[in-house]
């Protein structure tokens, strides 16, 4: 293999490794309908390690419906987008009676009312206080 072909192969492998580092998840609620950690509640686009739900710092998650989601452990993901449409009911985050947090690099709310109840928390990592 000549040096140009070797360089191209190396670049392609690096690009593929970057793409493979995280997954994009959409909430479906097709599992138990409430648990963040139930992988059947999520549809995934991209590579995913078992168990397959948003749980790594490179994963992105979208929740686009009004739902109550129960946290059963701390989760750290990249980006969280919540857009349940305009409804009289909120999208809720609650816990199993323990203090659990979803840590994100960014959280986007779009046309949605969100309640964080009991011991649940949504937290943005590395916030610059301006």
C-alpha positions in Angstrom: 0.0 0.0 0.0 1.5 3.4 -0.9 1.7 6.2 1.6 -1.3 8.2 0.3 -3.5 5.1 0.5 -2.2 4.4 4.0 -3.0 8.0 5.1 -6.5 7.8 3.6 -7.2 4.5 5.3 -6.0 6.0 8.7 -8.2 9.1 8.2 -11.2 6.9 7.4 -10.7 4.7 10.5 -10.4 7.8 12.7 -13.6 9.3 11.2 -15.5 6.0 11.7 -14.2 5.7 15.3 -15.5 9.3 15.9 -19.0 8.4 14.5 -19.1 5.2 16.5 -18.4 7.0 19.8 -22.0 7.9 20.6 -25.6 7.0 19.7 -28.8 9.0 19.1 -31.8 7.9 21.1 -35.5 8.7 20.7 -38.0 7.9 23.4 -40.8 5.5 22.3 -42.1 4.3 25.6 -42.5 0.8 24.1 -40.9 -0.9 27.1 -42.5 -0.4 30.5 -43.3 3.2 29.4 -41.6 5.0 32.3 -38.1 3.8 33.1 -35.1 5.8 31.6 -33.0 2.6 31.9 -35.4 0.3 30.1 -33.8 0.0 26.7 -37.1 -1.0 25.1 -38.4 2.5 25.8 -35.8 3.9 23.3 -35.1 3.6 19.6 -31.4 4.0 18.8 -29.6 5.3 15.7 -26.0 4.4 15.7 -23.8 2.0 17.6 -24.8 1.1 21.1 -23.3 -0.9 23.9 -25.4 -3.2 25.9 -27.6 -2.1 27.7 -28.8 0.1 24.9 -30.3 3.3 26.3 -28.8 6.8 26.7 -26.1 6.4 29.4 -22.7 7.5 28.0 -21.2 11.0 27.7 -21.4 10.7 23.9 -25.1 9.8 23.7 -27.8 12.2 22.6 -31.5 11.7 23.7 -34.8 13.1 22.4 -38.1 13.0 24.3 -40.9 14.3 22.1 -44.0 13.4 24.0 -45.6 14.0 27.3 -44.5 11.3 29.6 -43.4 10.6 33.2 -39.8 9.1 33.2 -38.5 7.4 36.3 -34.8 7.5 37.0 -33.2 4.5 38.9 -29.6 5.6 38.7 -27.4 8.6 37.7 -27.0 9.0 34.0 -24.5 11.1 32.1 -25.2 11.9 28.4 -24.2 14.5 25.9 -27.4 16.3 24.8 -31.0 16.1 25.9 -33.8 17.6 23.9 -37.3 17.6 25.3 -40.1 18.8 23.0 -43.5 17.4 24.1 -45.6 19.8 22.1 -48.1 22.1 23.8 -50.2 20.1 26.3 -51.9 20.6 29.6 -49.8 17.9 31.1 -46.0 18.1 31.7 -43.2 15.8 30.9 -42.1 14.7 34.3 -38.9 13.3 35.7 -39.2 11.4 39.0 -37.2 8.7 40.9 -37.5 5.4 42.6 -37.2 7.2 46.1 -33.5 7.8 45.7 -31.7 10.9 44.5 -30.8 10.4 40.8 -29.6 12.9 38.2 -29.4 13.1 34.4 -26.2 15.1 33.7 -26.0 16.6 30.2 -23.7 18.9 28.2 -26.9 20.7 26.9 -30.6 20.5 27.7 -33.0 22.0 25.2 -36.7 22.5 26.0 -39.0 23.3 23.1 -42.7 24.0 23.6 -42.9 21.8 26.6 -43.7 22.0 30.3 -41.2 20.0 32.4 -41.5 19.0 36.0 -38.6 17.6 38.0 -40.1 15.9 41.1 -39.1 14.2 44.3 -35.4 13.5 44.3 -34.8 13.7 40.5 -32.6 16.3 38.9 -31.5 17.5 35.5 -28.1 19.0 35.5 -26.0 20.8 32.8 -22.3 20.0 33.0 -19.6 22.7 33.0 -22.0 25.7 33.0 -20.2 29.0 32.5 -21.8 31.5 34.9 -21.1 34.5 32.6 
